[in-house]
Amino acid sequence: MRLLAACAALLLAACQKAPSNAPAGYSSPDGGFHLILPAAWRVDESRGKGMILLSGPGLGSDAESVFVSFFPSQARWRTPREYAYAQAATGRAGPVTETARGVEVAIERTIADAHLGRLVRDVRLVLVPAAGGFYALEDWTDPSRAAPSPDFDALAASFRAGAGPPAKKN
């Protein structure tokens, strides 16, 4: 009986997922994108169609938040460049930079929080072209952070539009 219990415990341990303190691959439910989540990050797919929230370690306003949203090409902004330049034109944004992975821009936004009042957040956008539109990766952080987020840089570098889960074999 003890041997059976020991075998069951070993089998259960072998079947568990990688520990949460290791980076992990993530594909959106619709297969529209794939990325590598940094260690201890969480995924919230309940934000509505076309938006996913990725949350870093920490609680509440101390946690880094990355929103991933899809903008179809028939929306108000048809391309990443149009969206970035529209944001820059509002005066809230820094310079627009075009990179190999897409278009990047930094914005300062003020948001209202029911418990904390008005919060100022730095938002870094990476806009990635995709079939039928583009993805916006928005990194929301506290402006007191001394340096850009290495976790966001890793997320953005690993982001692949259209690289969803492999097709199931029959």
N, CA, C and O of each residue as an XYZ file, in Angstrom:
680
protein
N       0.824     -1.187      0.000
C       0.000      0.000      0.000
C       0.868      1.250      0.000
O       0.579      2.215     -0.707
N       1.950      1.228      0.810
C       2.855      2.378      0.844
C       3.540      2.561     -0.502
O       3.768      3.691     -0.935
N       3.873      1.452     -1.171
C       4.510      1.529     -2.473
C       3.562      2.165     -3.483
O       3.983      2.978     -4.306
N       2.282      1.798     -3.423
C       1.286      2.376     -4.318
C       1.144      3.880     -4.065
O       1.053      4.662     -5.011
N       1.124      4.280     -2.805
C       1.014      5.701     -2.460
C       2.248      6.466     -2.928
O       2.130      7.586     -3.425
N       3.420      5.875     -2.774
C       4.661      6.529     -3.213
C       4.680      6.679     -4.727
O       5.092      7.719     -5.241
N       4.239      5.655     -5.443
C       4.180      5.725     -6.913
C       3.197      6.796     -7.369
O       3.477      7.539     -8.310
N       2.052      6.876     -6.708
C       1.053      7.889     -7.055
C       1.605      9.293     -6.822
O       1.373     10.189     -7.633
N       2.333      9.493     -5.723
C       2.924     10.804     -5.424
C       3.964     11.178     -6.469
O       4.024     12.332     -6.892
N       4.783     10.221     -6.893
C       5.791     10.493     -7.928
C       5.138     10.821     -9.265
O       5.592     11.723     -9.971
N       4.089     10.105     -9.616
C       3.372     10.360    -10.867
C       2.735     11.741    -10.851
O       2.800     12.461    -11.847
N       2.130     12.114     -9.752
C       1.515     13.431     -9.614
C       2.556     14.527     -9.746
O       2.311     15.526    -10.422
N       3.695     14.367     -9.126
C       4.771     15.362     -9.194
C       5.291     15.498    -10.615
O       5.606     16.605    -11.051
N       5.384     14.409    -11.333
C       5.890     14.440    -12.707
C       4.924     15.140    -13.656
O       5.355     15.695    -14.667
N       3.635     15.127    -13.355
C       2.626     15.712    -14.237
C       2.363     17.188    -13.974
O       1.650     17.818    -14.755
N       2.907     17.763    -12.913
C       2.638     19.156    -12.594
C       3.354     20.078    -13.563
O       4.383     19.717    -14.135
N       2.796     21.285    -13.745
C       3.379     22.296    -14.616
C       4.660     22.830    -14.000
O       4.946     22.608    -12.824
N       5.433     23.545    -14.826
C       6.664     24.173    -14.345
C       6.336     25.125    -13.203
O       5.236     25.676    -13.169
N       7.248     25.332    -12.279
C       6.984     26.222    -11.156
C       6.698     27.639    -11.648
O       7.194     28.042    -12.700
N       5.895     28.402    -10.887
C       5.492     29.746    -11.284
C       6.652     30.729    -11.271
O       6.520     31.849    -11.764
N       7.786     30.323    -10.713
C       8.922     31.238    -10.690
C       9.797     31.091    -11.931
O      10.912     31.612    -11.968
N       9.299     30.385    -12.952
C      10.012     30.239    -14.211
C       9.206     30.892    -15.330
O       7.977     30.854    -15.293
N       9.863     31.491    -16.327
C       9.126     32.045    -17.460
C       8.306     30.953    -18.141
O       8.686     29.782    -18.123
N       7.175     31.340    -18.743
C       6.297     30.356    -19.374
C       5.723     30.917    -20.664
O       5.452     32.114    -20.756
N       5.537     30.065    -21.657
C       4.907     30.463    -22.906
C       3.410     30.687    -22.699
O       2.782     30.017    -21.879
N       2.851     31.626    -23.442
C       1.411     31.906    -23.371
C       0.899     32.195    -24.771
O       1.507     32.969    -25.511
N      -0.214     31.578    -25.137
C      -0.904     31.869    -26.388
C      -2.289     32.391    -26.061
O      -2.958     31.865    -25.172
N      -2.726     33.428    -26.774
C      -4.063     33.974    -26.547
C      -5.107     32.913    -26.890
O      -4.839     32.025    -27.699
N      -6.293     32.994    -26.286
C      -7.318     31.981    -26.534
C      -7.688     31.826    -28.009
O      -8.030     30.730    -28.453
N      -7.620     32.929    -28.769
C      -7.968     32.850    -30.190
C      -6.772     32.517    -31.074
O      -6.909     32.448    -32.295
N      -5.604     32.308    -30.474
C      -4.409     31.985    -31.244
C      -3.821     33.182    -31.973
O      -2.959     33.018    -32.836
N      -4.278     34.388    -31.634
C      -3.825     35.586    -32.327
C      -2.404     35.999    -32.001
O      -1.759     36.671    -32.806
N      -1.899     35.608    -30.828
C      -0.519     35.946    -30.482
C       0.046     34.963    -29.476
O      -0.675     34.222    -28.808
N       1.350     34.990    -29.400
C       2.089     34.160    -28.445
C       3.187     35.036    -27.842
O       3.755     35.889    -28.524
N       3.480     34.817    -26.560
C       4.569     35.530    -25.893
C       5.101     34.692    -24.757
O       4.522     33.667    -24.398
N       6.206     35.133    -24.196
C       6.796     34.466    -23.031
C       6.512     35.339    -21.812
O       6.942     36.491    -21.754
N       5.784     34.787    -20.838
C       5.501     35.508    -19.593
C       6.710     35.454    -18.668
O       7.273     34.379    -18.460
N       7.120     36.585    -18.109
C       8.193     36.542    -17.111
C       7.747     35.747    -15.881
O       6.557     35.502    -15.684
N       8.696     35.361    -15.080
C       8.418     34.587    -13.868
C       7.416     35.321    -12.977
O       7.498     36.538    -12.814
N       6.486     34.586    -12.410
C       5.496     35.046    -11.430
C       4.465     36.021    -11.990
O       3.771     36.674    -11.210
N       4.337     36.144    -13.303
C       3.303     36.998    -13.898
C       2.002     36.219    -14.021
O       2.009     34.995    -14.156
N       0.870     36.950    -13.971
C      -0.468     36.360    -14.054
C      -1.187     36.859    -15.310
O      -0.882     37.934    -15.827
N      -2.143     36.061    -15.790
C      -2.931     36.396    -16.978
C      -4.396     36.514    -16.584
O      -4.929     35.647    -15.891
N      -5.048     37.588    -17.026
C      -6.484     37.789    -16.815
C      -7.130     37.934    -18.189
O      -6.960     38.950    -18.864
N      -7.876     36.900    -18.595
C      -8.532     36.899    -19.903
C      -9.975     37.384    -19.816
O     -10.711     37.290    -20.799
N     -10.397     37.901    -18.664
C     -11.805     38.276    -18.458
C     -12.099     39.731    -18.802
O     -13.191     40.209    -18.492
N     -11.185     40.449    -19.421
C     -11.347     41.878    -19.706
C     -12.257     42.165    -20.886
O     -12.607     43.322    -21.118
N     -12.642     41.168    -21.619
C     -13.505     41.370    -22.780
C     -12.786     40.984    -24.050
O     -11.577     40.753    -24.064
N     -13.557     40.920    -25.113
C     -13.024     40.487    -26.397
C     -11.910     41.427    -26.859
O     -12.069     42.648    -26.857
N     -10.808     40.851    -27.245
C      -9.715     41.631    -27.795
C      -8.786     42.257    -26.782
O      -7.886     43.000    -27.172
N      -8.966     41.987    -25.467
C      -8.076     42.570    -24.461
C      -7.714     41.534    -23.407
O      -8.568     40.799    -22.912
N      -6.429     41.495    -23.077
C      -5.931     40.600    -22.032
C      -5.037     41.420    -21.120
O      -4.265     42.255    -21.591
N      -5.136     41.189    -19.814
C      -4.310     41.877    -18.839
C      -3.253     40.918    -18.309
O      -3.567     39.814    -17.864
N      -2.007     41.348    -18.360
C      -0.891     40.606    -17.783
C      -0.424     41.394    -16.575
O      -0.162     42.592    -16.687
N      -0.314     40.750    -15.421
C       0.069     41.439    -14.183
C       1.346     40.862    -13.625
O       1.509     39.647    -13.509
N       2.254     41.764    -13.280
C       3.519     41.355    -12.691
C       3.378     41.097    -11.211
O       2.298     41.275    -10.648
N       4.459     40.677    -10.571
C       4.440     40.441     -9.127
C       4.077     41.723     -8.384
O       4.360     42.822     -8.861
N       3.463     41.584     -7.240
C       3.045     42.734     -6.447
C       1.532     42.772     -6.338
O       0.828     41.967     -6.948
N       1.047     43.716     -5.554
C      -0.386     43.838     -5.334
C      -0.862     45.237     -5.694
O      -0.130     46.214     -5.538
N      -2.087     45.322     -6.175
C      -2.722     46.605     -6.437
C      -1.917     47.501     -7.351
O      -1.414     47.063     -8.386
N      -1.798     48.767     -6.961
C      -1.126     49.746     -7.814
C       0.383     49.536     -7.858
O       1.064     50.145     -8.683
N       0.918     48.680     -6.983
C       2.353     48.394     -7.009
C       2.721     47.403     -8.111
O       3.885     47.318     -8.504
N       1.739     46.655     -8.611
C       2.011     45.651     -9.633
C       2.108     46.316    -11.004
O       1.342     47.225    -11.325
N       3.036     45.859    -11.781
C       3.133     46.319    -13.163
C       2.009     45.658    -13.949
O       1.736     44.472    -13.764
N       1.357     46.415    -14.822
C       0.256     45.895    -15.636
C       0.574     46.105    -17.103
O       1.020     47.179    -17.508
N       0.339     45.065    -17.899
C       0.492     45.152    -19.340
C      -0.827     44.717    -19.966
O      -1.278     43.587    -19.780
N      -1.440     45.639    -20.713
C      -2.652     45.328    -21.456
C      -2.256     44.974    -22.877
O      -1.449     45.671    -23.492
N      -2.822     43.888    -23.403
C      -2.623     43.508    -24.799
C      -3.985     43.628    -25.461
O      -4.931     42.934    -25.089
N      -4.077     44.519    -26.452
C      -5.343     44.782    -27.140
C      -5.148     44.656    -28.643
O      -4.076     44.947    -29.172
N      -6.204     44.218    -29.319
C      -6.167     44.135    -30.774
C      -7.024     45.243    -31.359
O      -8.163     45.444    -30.939
N      -6.473     45.964    -32.331
C      -7.206     46.996    -33.056
C      -7.379     46.525    -34.495
O      -6.394     46.421    -35.226
N      -8.623     46.236    -34.923
C      -8.823     45.823    -36.315
C      -8.543     46.983    -37.270
O      -8.694     48.149    -36.905
N      -8.135     46.650    -38.493
C      -7.733     47.686    -39.448
C      -8.879     48.605    -39.848
O      -8.619     49.690    -40.367
N     -10.114     48.227    -39.635
C     -11.227     49.109    -39.963
C     -11.606     50.016    -38.784
O     -12.584     50.759    -38.869
N     -10.853     49.962    -37.705
C     -11.112     50.810    -36.542
C     -10.650     52.245    -36.845
O     -10.193     52.544    -37.948
N     -10.774     53.099    -35.868
C     -10.403     54.513    -36.022
C      -8.967     54.675    -36.527
O      -8.698     55.531    -37.370
N      -8.055     53.863    -36.016
C      -6.661     53.897    -36.454
C      -6.395     52.609    -37.202
O      -6.503     51.523    -36.633
N      -6.048     52.721    -38.475
C      -5.882     51.532    -39.306
C      -4.509     50.879    -39.188
O      -4.353     49.694    -39.481
N      -3.512     51.655    -38.757
C      -2.159     51.108    -38.665
C      -1.524     51.511    -37.335
O      -1.978     52.456    -36.691
N      -0.480     50.798    -36.925
C       0.228     51.193    -35.700
C       0.764     52.628    -35.784
O       0.716     53.361    -34.796
N       1.265     53.023    -36.930
C       1.795     54.385    -37.090
C       0.713     55.427    -36.873
O       0.946     56.424    -36.190
N      -0.480     55.214    -37.448
C      -1.575     56.172    -37.265
C      -1.924     56.324    -35.790
O      -2.110     57.441    -35.307
N      -2.014     55.214    -35.076
C      -2.346     55.259    -33.655
C      -1.264     55.983    -32.864
O      -1.567     56.834    -32.028
N      -0.001     55.647    -33.127
C       1.107     56.250    -32.389
C       1.162     57.757    -32.630
O       1.322     58.526    -31.683
N       1.032     58.184    -33.874
C       1.102     59.616    -34.163
C      -0.124     60.357    -33.627
O      -0.021     61.524    -33.250
N      -1.270     59.700    -33.591
C      -2.456     60.327    -32.987
C      -2.239     60.545    -31.494
O      -2.617     61.589    -30.961
N      -1.637     59.579    -30.817
C      -1.341     59.723    -29.395
C      -0.302     60.822    -29.172
O      -0.439     61.628    -28.252
N       0.736     60.856    -30.011
C       1.783     61.859    -29.877
C       1.226     63.269    -30.101
O       1.683     64.222    -29.470
N       0.255     63.403    -30.981
C      -0.317     64.715    -31.298
C      -1.114     65.301    -30.133
O      -1.365     66.506    -30.111
N      -1.509     64.489    -29.184
C      -2.282     65.000    -28.045
C      -1.400     65.745    -27.058
O      -1.908     66.414    -26.158
N      -0.083     65.638    -27.214
C       0.831     66.318    -26.306
C       1.163     65.514    -25.068
O       2.001     65.928    -24.268
N       0.522     64.377    -24.898
C       0.786     63.533    -23.740
C       1.902     62.539    -24.019
O       2.349     61.833    -23.116
N       2.351     62.483    -25.259
C       3.265     61.417    -25.654
C       4.660     61.933    -25.958
O       4.858     63.097    -26.306
N       5.608     61.039    -25.818
C       6.976     61.333    -26.217
C       7.132     61.086    -27.709
O       6.138     60.906    -28.413
N       8.351     61.076    -28.193
C       8.558     60.856    -29.624
C       8.156     59.442    -30.034
O       8.264     58.493    -29.258
N       7.695     59.335    -31.264
C       7.328     58.042    -31.834
C       8.579     57.433    -32.446
O       9.285     58.083    -33.217
N       8.849     56.174    -32.096
C      10.029     55.478    -32.597
C       9.588     54.251    -33.374
O       8.803     53.443    -32.878
N      10.086     54.116    -34.577
C       9.788     52.915    -35.360
C      10.953     51.957    -35.216
O      12.104     52.318    -35.461
N      10.640     50.718    -34.811
C      11.664     49.704    -34.564
C      11.370     48.474    -35.409
O      10.360     48.416    -36.111
N      12.245     47.508    -35.336
C      12.060     46.267    -36.090
C      10.790     45.536    -35.662
O      10.160     44.870    -36.484
N      10.402     45.648    -34.387
C       9.225     44.907    -33.916
C       7.923     45.673    -34.095
O       6.848     45.083    -33.985
N       7.992     46.968    -34.366
C       6.778     47.759    -34.534
C       7.043     49.230    -34.269
O       8.128     49.740    -34.548
N       6.049     49.896    -33.730
C       6.132     51.313    -33.423
C       6.047     51.467    -31.910
O       5.238     50.800    -31.266
N       6.884     52.352    -31.329
C       6.882     52.545    -29.885
C       6.690     54.014    -29.551
O       7.176     54.896    -30.260
N       5.968     54.266    -28.454
C       5.745     55.621    -27.974
C       5.505     55.556    -26.468
O       4.959     54.573    -25.968
N       5.910     56.598    -25.746
C       5.680     56.680    -24.296
C       4.672     57.793    -24.030
O       4.735     58.858    -24.644
N       3.744     57.539    -23.112
C       2.662     58.478    -22.811
C       2.546     58.618    -21.302
O       2.747     57.645    -20.575
N       2.228     59.802    -20.824
C       1.900     59.986    -19.405
C       0.386     60.100    -19.307
O      -0.218     60.935    -19.980
N      -0.231     59.269    -18.476
C      -1.684     59.279    -18.312
C      -2.039     59.438    -16.843
O      -1.347     58.926    -15.963
N      -3.127     60.156    -16.590
C      -3.662     60.293    -15.243
C      -4.963     59.504    -15.199
O      -5.832     59.672    -16.055
N      -5.088     58.646    -14.196
C      -6.295     57.838    -14.051
C      -6.885     58.064    -12.668
O      -6.184     58.432    -11.725
N      -8.176     57.838    -12.569
C      -8.857     57.958    -11.277
C      -8.994     56.573    -10.664
O      -9.415     55.627    -11.331
N      -8.638     56.460     -9.393
C      -8.772     55.211     -8.651
C      -9.699     55.479     -7.475
O      -9.495     56.436     -6.728
N     -10.712     54.643     -7.306
C     -11.716     54.849     -6.257
C     -11.102     54.905     -4.864
O     -11.628     55.588     -3.985
N     -10.004     54.199     -4.653
C      -9.398     54.135     -3.328
C      -8.186     55.052     -3.164
O      -7.919     55.554     -2.072
N      -7.459     55.262     -4.258
C      -6.208     56.014     -4.166
C      -6.280     57.418     -4.758
O      -5.312     58.174     -4.672
N      -7.412     57.776     -5.354
C      -7.542     59.097     -5.977
C      -6.931     59.104     -7.365
O      -6.956     58.099     -8.075
N      -6.383     60.249     -7.742
C      -5.781     60.381     -9.063
C      -4.372     59.802     -9.059
O      -3.552     60.129     -8.200
N      -4.109     58.947    -10.023
C      -2.790     58.332    -10.161
C      -2.198     58.721    -11.511
O      -2.886     58.688    -12.532
N      -0.942     59.084    -11.512
C      -0.232     59.333    -12.757
C       0.545     58.068    -13.087
O       1.232     57.507    -12.234
N       0.430     57.628    -14.328
C       1.113     56.421    -14.761
C       1.849     56.695    -16.064
O       1.352     57.390    -16.950
N       3.039     56.132    -16.154
C       3.765     56.143    -17.416
C       3.291     54.932    -18.203
O       3.228     53.822    -17.674
N       2.964     55.148    -19.446
C       2.502     54.069    -20.306
C       3.449     53.982    -21.499
O       3.594     54.932    -22.269
N       4.080     52.835    -21.634
C       4.894     52.573    -22.826
C       4.078     51.706    -23.752
O       3.549     50.671    -23.344
N       3.975     52.125    -24.996
C       3.232     51.369    -25.999
C       4.188     50.744    -26.998
O       5.107     51.399    -27.489
N       3.967     49.488    -27.290
C       4.611     48.833    -28.418
C       3.465     48.364    -29.300
O       2.611     47.590    -28.870
N       3.458     48.837    -30.528
C       2.382     48.556    -31.475
C       2.918     47.634    -32.554
O       3.853     47.984    -33.275
N       2.316     46.441    -32.664
C       2.836     45.387    -33.524
C       1.837     45.082    -34.642
O       0.688     44.738    -34.364
N       2.263     45.205    -35.908
C       1.366     44.868    -37.017
C       0.941     43.400    -36.950
O       1.700     42.533    -36.518
N      -0.291     43.150    -37.388
C      -0.827     41.783    -37.425
C      -1.799     41.688    -38.589
O      -2.232     42.707    -39.127
N      -2.136     40.484    -38.973
C      -3.118     40.292    -40.034
C      -4.439     40.922    -39.603
O      -4.962     40.601    -38.536
N      -4.972     41.808    -40.420
C      -6.266     42.418    -40.121
C      -6.226     43.558    -39.124
O      -7.282     44.012    -38.684
N      -5.035     44.046    -38.747
C      -4.962     45.144    -37.788
C      -3.617     45.198    -37.100
O      -2.581     44.959    -37.720
N      -3.638     45.517    -35.800
C      -2.400     45.551    -35.026
C      -2.703     45.325    -33.552
O      -3.828     45.524    -33.092
N      -1.676     44.906    -32.826
C      -1.755     44.723    -31.382
C      -1.078     45.895    -30.692
O      -0.055     46.398    -31.157
N      -1.663     46.327    -29.571
C      -1.050     47.335    -28.710
C      -0.686     46.656    -27.400
O      -1.551     46.095    -26.729
N       0.581     46.704    -27.036
C       1.057     46.241    -25.733
C       1.290     47.493    -24.911
O       2.164     48.296    -25.237
N       0.520     47.668    -23.851
C       0.591     48.874    -23.016
C       1.146     48.511    -21.644
O       0.535     47.739    -20.905
N       2.301     49.067    -21.310
C       2.945     48.826    -20.023
C       2.616     49.991    -19.096
O       3.085     51.108    -19.316
N       1.815     49.740    -18.064
C       1.404     50.771    -17.106
C       2.274     50.651    -15.858
O       2.235     49.635    -15.164
N       3.059     51.692    -15.573
C       3.932     51.656    -14.411
C       3.888     52.981    -13.663
O       3.439     54.000    -14.190
N       4.356     52.943    -12.443
C       4.476     54.134    -11.615
C       5.634     54.975    -12.145
O       6.715     54.436    -12.380
N       5.438     56.299    -12.342
C       6.517     57.120    -12.889
C       7.737     57.223    -11.978
O       8.793     57.674    -12.421
N       7.616     56.818    -10.728
C       8.772     56.874     -9.827
C       9.771     55.751    -10.111
O      10.873     55.743     -9.564
N       9.383     54.811    -10.961
C      10.306     53.723    -11.312
C      11.542     54.334    -11.972
O      11.426     55.171    -12.867
N      12.686     53.924    -11.538
C      13.938     54.539    -11.984
C      14.303     54.189    -13.422
O      14.930     54.995    -14.109
N      13.923     53.009    -13.883
C      14.357     52.568    -15.210
C      13.207     51.868    -15.926
O      12.261     51.414    -15.283
N      13.282     51.780    -17.239
C      12.262     51.017    -17.969
C      12.216     49.576    -17.478
O      13.210     49.030    -16.998
N      11.054     48.984    -17.607
C      10.838     47.634    -17.101
C      11.527     46.574    -17.959
O      11.231     46.459    -19.149
N      12.436     45.804    -17.374
C      13.036     44.712    -18.140
C      12.019     43.613    -18.440
O      12.140     42.924    -19.453
N      11.006     43.439    -17.562
C       9.973     42.437    -17.835
C       9.172     42.824    -19.069
O       8.887     41.972    -19.911
N       8.799     44.111    -19.191
C       8.059     44.544    -20.367
C       8.915     44.406    -21.626
O       8.422     43.986    -22.673
N      10.178     44.757    -21.522
C      11.064     44.604    -22.673
C      11.120     43.143    -23.123
O      11.113     42.861    -24.321
N      11.174     42.216    -22.166
C      11.205     40.784    -22.495
C       9.881     40.335    -23.109
O       9.872     39.582    -24.083
N       8.753     40.799    -22.540
C       7.436     40.476    -23.108
C       7.346     40.955    -24.549
O       6.972     40.191    -25.440
N       7.687     42.219    -24.777
C       7.576     42.796    -26.113
C       8.499     42.092    -27.100
O       8.125     41.873    -28.253
N       9.698     41.740    -26.657
C      10.645     41.055    -27.543
C      10.155     39.660    -27.918
O      10.436     39.180    -29.017
N       9.427     39.007    -27.018
C       8.953     37.646    -27.285
C       7.612     37.616    -28.021
O       7.199     36.557    -28.493
N       6.928     38.752    -28.129
C       5.585     38.816    -28.716
C       5.628     38.448    -30.196
O       6.436     38.977    -30.959
N       4.745     37.532    -30.586
C       4.619     37.112    -31.983
C       3.135     37.107    -32.352
O       2.358     36.315    -31.820
N       2.756     37.986    -33.254
C       1.372     38.013    -33.735
C       1.150     36.813    -34.658
O       2.007     36.461    -35.468
N      -0.027     36.196    -34.510
C      -0.378     35.080    -35.374
C       0.343     33.789    -35.060
O       0.228     32.827    -35.819
N       1.080     33.736    -33.970
C       1.840     32.538    -33.610
C       1.110     31.776    -32.524
O       1.663     31.529    -31.453
N      -0.111     31.409    -32.793
C      -0.929     30.730    -31.805
C      -0.528     29.280    -31.619
O       0.507     28.847    -32.123
N      -1.343     28.534    -30.899
C      -1.011     27.128    -30.628
C      -1.002     26.330    -31.914
O      -1.722     26.666    -32.854
N      -0.195     25.274    -31.976
C      -0.141     24.453    -33.189
C      -1.483     23.785    -33.451
O      -2.248     23.516    -32.525
N      -1.757     23.524    -34.718
C      -3.008     22.868    -35.096
C      -3.030     21.458    -34.521
O      -2.001     20.786    -34.452
N      -4.209     21.024    -34.111
C      -4.353     19.678    -33.554
C      -4.326     18.649    -34.667
O      -4.924     18.846    -35.724
N      -3.628     17.551    -34.422
C      -3.550     16.484    -35.401
C      -4.712     15.532    -35.213
O      -5.144     15.277    -34.089
N      -5.214     15.010    -36.317
C      -6.329     14.043    -36.241
C      -5.831     12.662    -35.962
O      -6.626     11.727    -35.866
